C-alpha cells in the first residue's frame, strides 16, 4: 500500500511540475509538418513494452506498422507454442501407458520424439520472442524515419560516420 501511495504522490508532483513549467518565449512555434510528425510518430518504449507483455511475438512490429515481419514472428511463435502444448499432451498420454516387450520400444521412441518436439518448440518460441524484442525498436525507428522523410522534415540529428580506432600494438598471424 505504501508503494502505491508513493507512486501516486510522485505522479501528482510530476503533474504539478509540468503544469508550472513556463513555455519558452524565444522558441518559435512548431511547424505544421512537425506537429503532424509528433502526432503520428511511434514510441519505441511502447513497442518494446507491447512486445514484452504479449505472449505472441511480433506485436511490437505490428504497432510500428511492419506487418510482414510481425506476421512472420506471430505465426512462428504461435506454431511453436502449439507444438509445445501438443508435445506436452502427447507426453501425458504416453505416461499413462504401461507397455512391455516390443511395444515398450515403440513407446520409448514416441517419448523421445515428444521430448525432442517439446525442446525444439521451446527453442523456436524463445528465439521468436527475442527476435520480436530486437525487431520492435528497429521497426519503430524505421517507421519514424519514413514518416519524417514523407513529411519533408530534416533528420533529427546529422548523421556522422563513427570510426573507432584503438591505437596500440596489433597482432598478425601468418600461417
C-alpha positions in Angstrom: 0.0 0.0 0.0 2.8 2.4 0.8 4.3 1.8 -2.6 1.1 2.7 -4.4 0.8 5.8 -2.2 4.3 6.8 -3.0 3.7 6.3 -6.7 0.5 8.4 -6.6 2.4 11.2 -4.7 5.2 11.2 -7.4 2.7 11.3 -10.2 0.9 14.2 -8.6 4.1 16.1 -8.1 5.2 15.5 -11.6 1.9 16.7 -13.0 2.2 19.9 -10.8 5.8 20.4 -12.0 4.7 20.0 -15.7 1.9 22.5 -15.1 4.2 25.1 -13.6 6.7 25.0 -16.5 6.6 28.2 -18.3 6.8 28.0 -22.1 9.9 29.4 -23.6 9.2 32.8 -25.0 12.0 32.7 -27.6 11.1 29.3 -29.0 9.4 29.5 -32.4 6.1 27.8 -32.8 6.3 24.3 -34.3 5.7 23.9 -38.0 2.6 22.1 -39.1 4.7 19.2 -40.5 6.5 18.9 -37.1 3.1 18.8 -35.4 1.9 16.1 -37.8 5.1 14.1 -37.1 4.7 14.4 -33.4 1.1 13.3 -33.6 1.9 10.2 -35.8 5.3 9.0 -34.6 5.5 5.7 -32.8 7.1 5.3 -29.3 10.0 2.8 -29.1 9.3 2.2 -25.4 5.7 1.3 -26.1 6.7 -1.0 -28.9 9.1 -2.9 -26.7 6.6 -3.0 -23.8 3.9 -4.4 -26.0 6.3 -7.0 -27.4 7.4 -8.0 -23.9 3.9 -8.3 -22.5 2.3 -10.1 -25.3 2.6 -13.9 -25.4 2.8 -13.9 -29.2 5.9 -12.4 -30.8 5.5 -9.6 -33.4 3.1 -7.3 -31.6 5.8 -4.5 -31.4 6.3 -4.8 -35.1 2.6 -4.6 -35.7 2.5 -1.5 -33.6 5.3 0.0 -35.8 3.3 -1.0 -38.9 5.8 -3.6 -40.1 3.1 -6.2 -40.8 5.3 -8.6 -42.8 7.8 -9.1 -40.0 5.1 -9.0 -37.3 3.1 -11.6 -39.1 6.1 -13.9 -39.6 7.0 -13.7 -36.0 3.4 -14.2 -34.8 3.0 -17.3 -37.0 6.3 -18.7 -35.9 5.7 -18.2 -32.2 2.1 -19.4 -32.4 3.1 -22.6 -34.2 5.9 -23.2 -31.7 3.6 -22.7 -28.8 1.0 -25.0 -30.3 3.7 -27.7 -31.0 4.9 -27.4 -27.4 1.5 -27.8 -25.9 0.8 -30.7 -28.2 4.1 -32.4 -27.2 3.1 -32.0 -23.5 -0.2 -33.6 -24.1 1.5 -36.4 -26.1 3.9 -37.0 -23.2 1.0 -37.1 -20.7 -0.8 -39.6 -22.9 2.3 -41.8 -23.2 2.9 -41.6 -19.4 -0.3 -43.4 -18.6 0.5 -46.4 -20.8 2.2 -49.5 -19.4 3.7 -51.3 -22.3 6.1 -54.3 -22.4 8.2 -56.0 -25.0 8.4 -54.6 -28.5 5.6 -52.1 -27.7 7.8 -50.7 -24.9 10.5 -49.9 -27.5 7.9 -48.1 -29.7 6.7 -46.2 -26.6 10.3 -45.1 -25.8 10.7 -44.0 -29.4 7.5 -41.9 -29.2 8.5 -40.4 -25.8 11.9 -39.4 -27.3 10.1 -37.8 -30.3 7.8 -36.0 -28.0 10.6 -34.7 -25.8 12.6 -33.6 -29.0 9.5 -31.8 -30.3 9.0 -30.1 -26.9 12.6 -28.9 -26.8 12.6 -27.7 -30.4 9.3 -25.9 -29.9 10.7 -24.2 -26.8 13.9 -23.1 -28.6 11.9 -21.7 -31.6 9.5 -19.9 -29.3 12.3 -18.3 -27.3 14.1 -17.3 -30.5 10.9 -15.7 -32.0 10.3 -13.8 -28.7 13.9 -12.5 -28.7 13.7 -11.6 -32.4 10.5 -9.7 -31.7 12.2 -7.8 -28.9 15.0 -6.9 -31.2 12.8 -6.0 -34.1 10.4 -3.8 -32.2 12.8 -0.8 -31.8 14.2 -1.2 -35.3 10.7 -1.2 -36.8 9.8 1.8 -34.8 12.9 3.8 -35.8 12.3 2.8 -39.4 8.7 3.9 -39.3 9.6 7.3 -37.7 12.4 7.9 -40.2 10.0 7.1 -43.1 7.3 9.4 -41.6 9.9 12.2 -41.1 11.1 11.8 -44.7 7.5 11.7 -46.0 6.6 14.9 -44.2 9.7 16.6 -45.6 11.4 17.1 -42.2 15.2 17.1 -41.8 16.7 14.2 -39.9 16.7 14.8 -36.1 20.4 15.0 -35.9 23.2 15.0 -38.5 24.4 11.6 -39.5 28.1 11.5 -38.7 30.0 8.3 -39.5 31.7 6.9 -36.5 35.1 5.3 -36.8 36.8 3.9 -33.8 40.5 3.2 -33.8 42.3 1.9 -30.8 45.9 2.7 -31.1 48.4 0.1 -29.9 50.2 -3.0 -31.0 48.5 -5.3 -33.4 48.9 -9.0 -33.7 49.2 -10.5 -37.1 49.1 -14.3 -37.5 50.7 -15.8 -40.6 50.5 -19.4 -41.5 
